[in-house]
């Protein structure tokens, strides 16, 4: 649970910083275009952009630290592009097999860490499968969602090779599956919404008669 809270805190920090920049930039863009503002669309776009910022903070933004040395008072800013424990795995299901069927005595609470890594890879990308077809109707397609999942996750894993993070084909599998899960939730949401609309239509007709 502490690891999950740490990830959430890191994401929130980036999101808070990005929020005013997006709002100001979006207002300027809308004024230039002089188009009618759809409030719901703007809310969805805001959520989507802030989600992307949070996602990037945990995937493709290099680890860094900033501060002042207590002894000398010197300011420092370090970007870490190398990591001794980072690995590259191109064998499908190899890492998943380790998570599920093996143990690592060098890591405390290995089962918890394994569960966290699997669930994080699934949940972190699932909003993408929900928000993209919700905002852009042309992406409301199972094939397009799978293509989106593969493109995004492959891009993330390739970037991670150069910023000191591990690159794993199993992450591509889990991330893409997470996007598919998000799309499934989107379809259920649409189905539920349609049922509610159909229930209201007969009532409205009776009232009008």
GROMACS elastic network, one bead per residue, 0.5 to 0.9 nm:
[ bonds ]
;  ai    aj funct       b0    kb
    1     4     6  0.51308   500
    1     5     6  0.62678   500
    1     6     6  0.86277   500
    1   112     6  0.88234   500
    1   116     6  0.86494   500
    2     5     6  0.50980   500
    2     6     6  0.61463   500
    2     7     6  0.87615   500
    3     7     6  0.63340   500
    3     8     6  0.86907   500
    3   113     6  0.86210   500
    3   116     6  0.81682   500
    4     7     6  0.51946   500
    4     8     6  0.62471   500
    4     9     6  0.86390   500
    4   116     6  0.76591   500
    4   120     6  0.84911   500
    5     8     6  0.50440   500
    5     9     6  0.60677   500
    5    10     6  0.85831   500
    6     9     6  0.51495   500
    6    10     6  0.62370   500
    6    11     6  0.86905   500
    7    10     6  0.51626   500
    7    11     6  0.62514   500
    7    12     6  0.86853   500
    7    58     6  0.74337   500
    8    11     6  0.51087   500
    8    12     6  0.61320   500
    8    13     6  0.87109   500
    8    54     6  0.86061   500
    9    12     6  0.51245   500
    9    13     6  0.63397   500
    9    14     6  0.89855   500
   10    13     6  0.53558   500
   10    14     6  0.67845   500
   10    15     6  0.88680   500
   10    54     6  0.80991   500
   10    57     6  0.74948   500
   10    58     6  0.78654   500
   11    14     6  0.54018   500
   11    15     6  0.61870   500
   11    16     6  0.87074   500
   11    51     6  0.88549   500
   11    53     6  0.77418   500
   11    55     6  0.74580   500
   11    56     6  0.87497   500
   11    57     6  0.61895   500
   11    58     6  0.71118   500
   12    16     6  0.60233   500
   12    17     6  0.85959   500
   12    54     6  0.70100   500
   13    16     6  0.53447   500
   13    17     6  0.64655   500
   13    18     6  0.87740   500
   13    54     6  0.86011   500
   14    17     6  0.52273   500
   14    18     6  0.61496   500
   14    19     6  0.86155   500
   14    50     6  0.87004   500
   14    53     6  0.67226   500
   14    54     6  0.64015   500
   14    57     6  0.68215   500
   15    18     6  0.50762   500
   15    19     6  0.59542   500
   15    50     6  0.57284   500
   15    51     6  0.78534   500
   15    53     6  0.61662   500
   15    54     6  0.60451   500
   15    57     6  0.89617   500
   16    19     6  0.53249   500
   16    20     6  0.76704   500
   16    50     6  0.87122   500
   17    20     6  0.68689   500
   17    21     6  0.75872   500
   18    21     6  0.54066   500
   18    22     6  0.62171   500
   18    23     6  0.87472   500
   18    50     6  0.72768   500
   18    53     6  0.73705   500
   19    22     6  0.53171   500
   19    23     6  0.62201   500
   19    24     6  0.86986   500
   19    46     6  0.84198   500
   19    49     6  0.89644   500
   19    50     6  0.70531   500
   20    23     6  0.51029   500
   20    24     6  0.60542   500
   20    25     6  0.83691   500
   21    24     6  0.54058   500
   21    25     6  0.60074   500
   21    26     6  0.84198   500
   22    25     6  0.51054   500
   22    26     6  0.58357   500
   22    27     6  0.84444   500
   22    46     6  0.78501   500
   22    49     6  0.80831   500
   22    50     6  0.85822   500
   23    26     6  0.51698   500
   23    27     6  0.61299   500
   23    28     6  0.86712   500
   23    46     6  0.80447   500
   24    27     6  0.52339   500
   24    28     6  0.63177   500
   24    29     6  0.87027   500
   25    28     6  0.52279   500
   25    29     6  0.62063   500
   25    30     6  0.86954   500
   26    29     6  0.50379   500
   26    30     6  0.60959   500
   26    31     6  0.85560   500
   27    30     6  0.52039   500
   27    31     6  0.61740   500
   27    32     6  0.86813   500
   28    31     6  0.52292   500
   28    32     6  0.63244   500
   28    33     6  0.87939   500
   29    32     6  0.51943   500
   29    33     6  0.62917   500
   29    34     6  0.85878   500
   30    33     6  0.51229   500
   30    34     6  0.59486   500
   30    35     6  0.66758   500
   30    36     6  0.85657   500
   30    37     6  0.77024   500
   31    34     6  0.50466   500
   31    35     6  0.76533   500
   32    35     6  0.84416   500
   34    37     6  0.86707   500
   37    40     6  0.89423   500
   37    41     6  0.81776   500
   37    42     6  0.75837   500
   38    41     6  0.53573   500
   38    42     6  0.62705   500
   38    43     6  0.87749   500
   39    42     6  0.51460   500
   39    43     6  0.62404   500
   39    44     6  0.87106   500
   40    43     6  0.50980   500
   40    44     6  0.62425   500
   40    45     6  0.86153   500
   41    44     6  0.51256   500
   41    45     6  0.61202   500
   41    46     6  0.85605   500
   41   135     6  0.71877   500
   42    45     6  0.50064   500
   42    46     6  0.60679   500
   42    47     6  0.85996   500
   43    46     6  0.50729   500
   43    47     6  0.62466   500
   43    48     6  0.85880   500
   44    47     6  0.51137   500
   44    48     6  0.60727   500
   44    49     6  0.86287   500
   44   131     6  0.77383   500
   44   134     6  0.85127   500
   44   135     6  0.69818   500
   45    49     6  0.60628   500
   45    50     6  0.84860   500
   45   131     6  0.88376   500
   45   135     6  0.74466   500
   46    49     6  0.53012   500
   46    50     6  0.61313   500
   46    51     6  0.84119   500
   47    50     6  0.53019   500
   47    51     6  0.59935   500
   47    52     6  0.86416   500
   47   131     6  0.87124   500
   48    51     6  0.50526   500
   48    52     6  0.62356   500
   48    53     6  0.87367   500
   48   127     6  0.84597   500
   48   128     6  0.80977   500
   48   131     6  0.66626   500
   48   132     6  0.81174   500
   48   135     6  0.88644   500
   49    52     6  0.50453   500
   49    53     6  0.63062   500
   49    54     6  0.87254   500
   50    53     6  0.50072   500
   50    54     6  0.62704   500
   50    55     6  0.85462   500
   51    54     6  0.50808   500
   51    55     6  0.60443   500
   51    56     6  0.85335   500
   51   127     6  0.80360   500
   51   128     6  0.85646   500
   52    56     6  0.59757   500
   52    57     6  0.84675   500
   52   128     6  0.85423   500
   53    56     6  0.51482   500
   53    57     6  0.61656   500
   53    58     6  0.89258   500
   54    57     6  0.51231   500
   54    58     6  0.67133   500
   54    59     6  0.88940   500
   55    58     6  0.55007   500
   55    59     6  0.62819   500
   55    60     6  0.82318   500
   55   124     6  0.70278   500
   55   125     6  0.78547   500
   56    59     6  0.50485   500
   56    60     6  0.52014   500
   56    61     6  0.59214   500
   56   156     6  0.86263   500
   57    60     6  0.64403   500
   57    61     6  0.51758   500
   57    62     6  0.80705   500
   57    63     6  0.88662   500
   58    61     6  0.67994   500
   58    62     6  0.87087   500
   59    62     6  0.81144   500
   59   156     6  0.65771   500
   59   157     6  0.82846   500
   59   159     6  0.85944   500
   59   160     6  0.71744   500
   59   165     6  0.83080   500
   60   156     6  0.61617   500
   60   157     6  0.83188   500
   60   159     6  0.61882   500
   60   160     6  0.60417   500
   60   163     6  0.75594   500
   60   165     6  0.85995   500
   61    64     6  0.87828   500
   61   160     6  0.86858   500
   61   163     6  0.78207   500
   62    79     6  0.66138   500
   62    80     6  0.63740   500
   62    81     6  0.64839   500
   62   160     6  0.83831   500
   62   163     6  0.54786   500
   62   164     6  0.73707   500
   62   165     6  0.81823   500
   63    78     6  0.85578   500
   63    79     6  0.60559   500
   63    80     6  0.54068   500
   63    81     6  0.74234   500
   63   163     6  0.79429   500
   63   164     6  0.81632   500
   63   165     6  0.89475   500
   64    77     6  0.73172   500
   64    78     6  0.54494   500
   64    80     6  0.57227   500
   64    81     6  0.88220   500
   65    76     6  0.80494   500
   65    77     6  0.58616   500
   65    78     6  0.54163   500
   65    79     6  0.67777   500
   65    80     6  0.83946   500
   66    75     6  0.77254   500
   66    76     6  0.56393   500
   66    78     6  0.64705   500
   66    79     6  0.89568   500
   67    74     6  0.84114   500
   67    75     6  0.58914   500
   67    76     6  0.55547   500
   67    77     6  0.67682   500
   68    71     6  0.88143   500
   68    72     6  0.81969   500
   68    73     6  0.56323   500
   68    74     6  0.53753   500
   68    76     6  0.59739   500
   68    77     6  0.88533   500
   69    72     6  0.56783   500
   69    74     6  0.52659   500
   69    75     6  0.64704   500
   69    76     6  0.73499   500
   70    73     6  0.54561   500
   70    74     6  0.78278   500
   71    74     6  0.82100   500
   72    75     6  0.89260   500
   80    83     6  0.75129   500
   80   163     6  0.71764   500
   80   164     6  0.68803   500
   81   162     6  0.67645   500
   81   165     6  0.81487   500
   82    86     6  0.80546   500
   82   162     6  0.79395   500
   82   163     6  0.63653   500
   82   165     6  0.77448   500
   83    86     6  0.54248   500
   83    87     6  0.89057   500
   83   163     6  0.83350   500
   83   165     6  0.68381   500
   83   166     6  0.86786   500
   84    87     6  0.83964   500
   84   164     6  0.80928   500
   85   164     6  0.87049   500
   85   165     6  0.84570   500
   85   166     6  0.79519   500
   86   161     6  0.86199   500
   86   164     6  0.62378   500
   86   165     6  0.53292   500
   86   167     6  0.77251   500
   87   161     6  0.85878   500
   87   164     6  0.89475   500
   87   165     6  0.75099   500
   87   167     6  0.62514   500
   87   168     6  0.77571   500
   88   161     6  0.77109   500
   88   166     6  0.58270   500
   88   168     6  0.57081   500
   88   169     6  0.84320   500
   89    92     6  0.80030   500
   89    94     6  0.77396   500
   89    95     6  0.76838   500
   89   166     6  0.82093   500
   89   167     6  0.63082   500
   89   169     6  0.61437   500
   89   170     6  0.79183   500
   90    94     6  0.84509   500
   90   167     6  0.82247   500
   90   168     6  0.61703   500
   90   169     6  0.52440   500
   90   170     6  0.80316   500
   91    94     6  0.56816   500
   91    95     6  0.81787   500
   91   168     6  0.81771   500
   91   169     6  0.66542   500
   91   170     6  0.78621   500
   92    95     6  0.77673   500
   92    96     6  0.83902   500
   92   168     6  0.84672   500
   92   169     6  0.58515   500
   92   170     6  0.57433   500
   92   173     6  0.81630   500
   93    97     6  0.59279   500
   93    98     6  0.86104   500
   93   169     6  0.78801   500
   93   170     6  0.57133   500
   93   173     6  0.85139   500
   94    97     6  0.52235   500
   94    98     6  0.65060   500
   94    99     6  0.88602   500
   94   169     6  0.88234   500
   94   170     6  0.73884   500
   95    98     6  0.50316   500
   95    99     6  0.62244   500
   95   100     6  0.87187   500
   95   168     6  0.78318   500
   95   169     6  0.86550   500
   95   170     6  0.64574   500
   95   171     6  0.88266   500
   96    99     6  0.50061   500
   96   100     6  0.61899   500
   96   101     6  0.83551   500
   96   114     6  0.86074   500
   96   118     6  0.79695   500
   96   170     6  0.67365   500
   97   100     6  0.52855   500
   97   101     6  0.56270   500
   97   102     6  0.71102   500
   98   101     6  0.55358   500
   98   103     6  0.71346   500
   98   104     6  0.86688   500
   98   114     6  0.85425   500
   99   102     6  0.61651   500
   99   103     6  0.74115   500
   99   110     6  0.81509   500
   99   111     6  0.74575   500
   99   113     6  0.84601   500
   99   114     6  0.50140   500
   99   115     6  0.76170   500
   99   117     6  0.85948   500
   99   118     6  0.81844   500
  100   103     6  0.82916   500
  100   111     6  0.80317   500
  100   114     6  0.72991   500
  100   115     6  0.84482   500
  103   107     6  0.86839   500
  103   110     6  0.64588   500
  103   111     6  0.76430   500
  104   107     6  0.56830   500
  104   108     6  0.81565   500
  104   109     6  0.89480   500
  104   110     6  0.61702   500
  104   111     6  0.89907   500
  105   108     6  0.71539   500
  105   109     6  0.89646   500
  105   110     6  0.76939   500
  106   110     6  0.85650   500
  107   110     6  0.56113   500
  107   113     6  0.83145   500
  108   111     6  0.86717   500
  108   112     6  0.86890   500
  108   113     6  0.82117   500
  109   112     6  0.53782   500
  109   113     6  0.63345   500
  109   114     6  0.86965   500
  110   113     6  0.50191   500
  110   114     6  0.59925   500
  110   115     6  0.85175   500
  111   114     6  0.50923   500
  111   115     6  0.61337   500
  111   116     6  0.85037   500
  112   115     6  0.51324   500
  112   116     6  0.60419   500
  112   117     6  0.86232   500
  113   116     6  0.50261   500
  113   117     6  0.61752   500
  113   118     6  0.86812   500
  114   117     6  0.52296   500
  114   118     6  0.62803   500
  114   119     6  0.85953   500
  115   118     6  0.52650   500
  115   119     6  0.60096   500
  115   120     6  0.82718   500
  116   119     6  0.52666   500
  116   120     6  0.57262   500
  116   121     6  0.83945   500
  117   120     6  0.51674   500
  117   121     6  0.61257   500
  117   122     6  0.86540   500
  118   121     6  0.53725   500
  118   122     6  0.64176   500
  118   123     6  0.87394   500
  118   171     6  0.85017   500
  118   174     6  0.72835   500
  119   122     6  0.50948   500
  119   123     6  0.59175   500
  119   124     6  0.81534   500
  119   174     6  0.87372   500
  120   123     6  0.51857   500
  120   124     6  0.54899   500
  120   125     6  0.84216   500
  120   175     6  0.89276   500
  121   124     6  0.55516   500
  121   125     6  0.67811   500
  121   126     6  0.88288   500
  121   171     6  0.65368   500
  121   172     6  0.87307   500
  121   174     6  0.57342   500
  121   175     6  0.53460   500
  121   176     6  0.89767   500
  121   177     6  0.89373   500
  121   178     6  0.70932   500
  122   125     6  0.60867   500
  122   126     6  0.63745   500
  122   171     6  0.88593   500
  122   174     6  0.55371   500
  122   175     6  0.54297   500
  122   176     6  0.79290   500
  122   177     6  0.66014   500
  122   179     6  0.76037   500
  122   181     6  0.81777   500
  123   126     6  0.51588   500
  123   127     6  0.75421   500
  123   175     6  0.81003   500
  123   178     6  0.59565   500
  123   179     6  0.83918   500
  123   181     6  0.87296   500
  123   182     6  0.84861   500
  124   127     6  0.71354   500
  124   128     6  0.85242   500
  124   175     6  0.76240   500
  124   178     6  0.74558   500
  124   179     6  0.87958   500
  125   128     6  0.55447   500
  125   129     6  0.73129   500
  125   149     6  0.84447   500
  125   153     6  0.87827   500
  125   174     6  0.89041   500
  125   175     6  0.57210   500
  125   176     6  0.75639   500
  125   177     6  0.85721   500
  125   178     6  0.54643   500
  125   179     6  0.54460   500
  125   182     6  0.78170   500
  126   129     6  0.53708   500
  126   130     6  0.66902   500
  126   131     6  0.88775   500
  126   175     6  0.77198   500
  126   176     6  0.83924   500
  126   177     6  0.80271   500
  126   180     6  0.70399   500
  126   181     6  0.60057   500
  126   183     6  0.75437   500
  126   185     6  0.89302   500
  127   131     6  0.58317   500
  127   132     6  0.82461   500
  127   178     6  0.83085   500
  127   179     6  0.69708   500
  127   181     6  0.88505   500
  127   182     6  0.55980   500
  127   183     6  0.83022   500
  128   131     6  0.53594   500
  128   132     6  0.58241   500
  128   133     6  0.86204   500
  128   148     6  0.89737   500
  128   149     6  0.83647   500
  128   178     6  0.86025   500
  128   179     6  0.58994   500
  128   182     6  0.67346   500
  128   183     6  0.80738   500
  129   132     6  0.60123   500
  129   133     6  0.70216   500
  129   134     6  0.88254   500
  129   145     6  0.65394   500
  129   146     6  0.88907   500
  129   148     6  0.84944   500
  129   149     6  0.79053   500
  129   176     6  0.89991   500
  129   178     6  0.76640   500
  129   180     6  0.59941   500
  129   181     6  0.70757   500
  129   184     6  0.79668   500
  129   185     6  0.83800   500
  129   186     6  0.75276   500
  130   133     6  0.62862   500
  130   134     6  0.63634   500
  130   135     6  0.89653   500
  130   179     6  0.75625   500
  130   180     6  0.86374   500
  130   181     6  0.83158   500
  130   184     6  0.77669   500
  130   185     6  0.66021   500
  130   187     6  0.84792   500
  131   135     6  0.60639   500
  131   136     6  0.83654   500
  131   182     6  0.81731   500
  131   183     6  0.83653   500
  131   186     6  0.78839   500
  132   135     6  0.53815   500
  132   136     6  0.58388   500
  132   137     6  0.80640   500
  132   139     6  0.66932   500
  132   140     6  0.81293   500
  132   145     6  0.85997   500
  132   183     6  0.87794   500
  133   136     6  0.50306   500
  133   137     6  0.52533   500
  133   138     6  0.70188   500
  133   141     6  0.78733   500
  133   145     6  0.82074   500
  133   183     6  0.77169   500
  133   186     6  0.77537   500
  134   137     6  0.63605   500
  134   139     6  0.83229   500
  134   140     6  0.76444   500
  134   186     6  0.72874   500
  135   139     6  0.86878   500
  136   139     6  0.58584   500
  136   140     6  0.75273   500
  137   140     6  0.52873   500
  137   141     6  0.87497   500
  138   141     6  0.75269   500
  138   144     6  0.88299   500
  139   142     6  0.83580   500
  139   143     6  0.89804   500
  139   144     6  0.59965   500
  139   145     6  0.67564   500
  139   148     6  0.89024   500
  140   143     6  0.89672   500
  140   144     6  0.74058   500
  140   145     6  0.75165   500
  140   183     6  0.84710   500
  140   187     6  0.89545   500
  141   144     6  0.51959   500
  141   145     6  0.61303   500
  141   146     6  0.86937   500
  141   183     6  0.88838   500
  142   145     6  0.51334   500
  142   146     6  0.62882   500
  142   147     6  0.86512   500
  142   180     6  0.78998   500
  142   183     6  0.77498   500
  143   146     6  0.52213   500
  143   147     6  0.62034   500
  143   148     6  0.85660   500
  144   148     6  0.60002   500
  144   149     6  0.84983   500
  145   149     6  0.60718   500
  145   150     6  0.86418   500
  145   176     6  0.87750   500
  145   179     6  0.72681   500
  145   180     6  0.68362   500
  145   183     6  0.72842   500
  146   150     6  0.62298   500
  146   151     6  0.86233   500
  146   176     6  0.67506   500
  146   177     6  0.84296   500
  146   179     6  0.75932   500
  146   180     6  0.67403   500
  147   150     6  0.52035   500
  147   151     6  0.61376   500
  147   152     6  0.85588   500
  147   176     6  0.88480   500
  148   151     6  0.52067   500
  148   152     6  0.60267   500
  148   153     6  0.83946   500
  148   176     6  0.83255   500
  148   179     6  0.84413   500
  149   152     6  0.53813   500
  149   153     6  0.59621   500
  149   154     6  0.82706   500
  149   172     6  0.82435   500
  149   175     6  0.70640   500
  149   177     6  0.79426   500
  149   178     6  0.84751   500
  149   179     6  0.59916   500
  149   180     6  0.77529   500
  150   153     6  0.53745   500
  150   154     6  0.58232   500
  150   155     6  0.83184   500
  150   172     6  0.69804   500
  150   173     6  0.83634   500
  150   175     6  0.83584   500
  150   176     6  0.60558   500
  151   154     6  0.53457   500
  151   155     6  0.60648   500
  151   156     6  0.86512   500
  152   155     6  0.51507   500
  152   156     6  0.62388   500
  152   157     6  0.87557   500
  152   172     6  0.88984   500
  152   175     6  0.89066   500
  152   176     6  0.85396   500
  153   157     6  0.61448   500
  153   158     6  0.85519   500
  153   171     6  0.77287   500
  153   172     6  0.53300   500
  153   173     6  0.84981   500
  153   175     6  0.63500   500
  153   176     6  0.68666   500
  154   157     6  0.51366   500
  154   158     6  0.60719   500
  154   159     6  0.85531   500
  154   169     6  0.85498   500
  154   172     6  0.63555   500
  155   158     6  0.52629   500
  155   159     6  0.62270   500
  155   160     6  0.86458   500
  156   159     6  0.52420   500
  156   160     6  0.61964   500
  156   161     6  0.89591   500
  156   167     6  0.87461   500
  156   172     6  0.87408   500
  157   160     6  0.50416   500
  157   161     6  0.66278   500
  157   165     6  0.86809   500
  157   166     6  0.79232   500
  157   167     6  0.52419   500
  157   168     6  0.69365   500
  157   169     6  0.80421   500
  157   171     6  0.78611   500
  157   172     6  0.74032   500
  158   161     6  0.54229   500
  158   162     6  0.75157   500
  158   167     6  0.71185   500
  159   162     6  0.57010   500
  159   163     6  0.68076   500
  159   165     6  0.86896   500
  159   167     6  0.86642   500
  160   163     6  0.52272   500
  160   164     6  0.64963   500
  160   166     6  0.63564   500
  160   167     6  0.60649   500
  161   164     6  0.64413   500
  161   165     6  0.61631   500
  161   166     6  0.65499   500
  161   167     6  0.58438   500
  162   165     6  0.74940   500
  163   166     6  0.88961   500
  167   170     6  0.88697   500
  167   171     6  0.77232   500
  168   171     6  0.53046   500
  168   172     6  0.69751   500
  169   172     6  0.50910   500
  169   173     6  0.64974   500
  169   174     6  0.88187   500
  170   174     6  0.61229   500
  170   175     6  0.83831   500
  171   174     6  0.50719   500
  171   175     6  0.57688   500
  171   176     6  0.82644   500
  172   175     6  0.51807   500
  172   176     6  0.59569   500
  172   177     6  0.83886   500
  173   176     6  0.53432   500
  173   177     6  0.61198   500
  173   178     6  0.85788   500
  174   178     6  0.60421   500
  174   179     6  0.86989   500
  175   179     6  0.63397   500
  175   180     6  0.87069   500
  176   179     6  0.50689   500
  176   180     6  0.62961   500
  176   181     6  0.86493   500
  177   181     6  0.61747   500
  177   182     6  0.86087   500
  178   182     6  0.62435   500
  178   183     6  0.86818   500
  179   183     6  0.62536   500
  179   184     6  0.86468   500
  180   184     6  0.62003   500
  180   185     6  0.86983   500
  181   185     6  0.63355   500
  181   186     6  0.86525   500
  182   185     6  0.51038   500
  182   186     6  0.62866   500
  182   187     6  0.88129   500
  183   187     6  0.62785   500
  183   188     6  0.86798   500
  184   187     6  0.51043   500
  184   188     6  0.63133   500
  184   189     6  0.85591   500
  185   188     6  0.50660   500
  185   189     6  0.60506   500
  185   190     6  0.86200   500
  186   190     6  0.62058   500
  186   191     6  0.86070   500
  187   190     6  0.50774   500
  187   191     6  0.61210   500
  187   192     6  0.85784   500
  188   192     6  0.60634   500
  188   193     6  0.84640   500
  189   192     6  0.51921   500
  189   193     6  0.61197   500
  189   194     6  0.86487   500
  190   193     6  0.50302   500
  190   194     6  0.61379   500
  190   195     6  0.86439   500
  191   194     6  0.51647   500
  191   195     6  0.62740   500
  191   196     6  0.87410   500
  192   195     6  0.51567   500
  192   196     6  0.63312   500
  192   197     6  0.87473   500
  193   196     6  0.51718   500
  193   197     6  0.62869   500
  193   198     6  0.87356   500
  194   197     6  0.50341   500
  194   198     6  0.61536   500
  194   199     6  0.85815   500
  195   198     6  0.51414   500
  195   199     6  0.61808   500
  195   200     6  0.87315   500
  196   199     6  0.51434   500
  196   200     6  0.63942   500
  196   201     6  0.88804   500
  197   200     6  0.52145   500
  197   201     6  0.63151   500
  198   201     6  0.52425   500
  198   202     6  0.72053   500
  199   202     6  0.63630   500
  199   203     6  0.71799   500
  200   203     6  0.53090   500
  200   204     6  0.62444   500
  200   205     6  0.87945   500
  201   204     6  0.51791   500
  201   205     6  0.63011   500
  201   206     6  0.87983   500
  202   205     6  0.50598   500
  202   206     6  0.62392   500
  202   207     6  0.86283   500
  203   206     6  0.52116   500
  203   207     6  0.62482   500
  203   208     6  0.86574   500
  204   207     6  0.50990   500
  204   208     6  0.61463   500
  204   209     6  0.87009   500
  205   208     6  0.50521   500
  205   209     6  0.62152   500
  206   209     6  0.51967   500
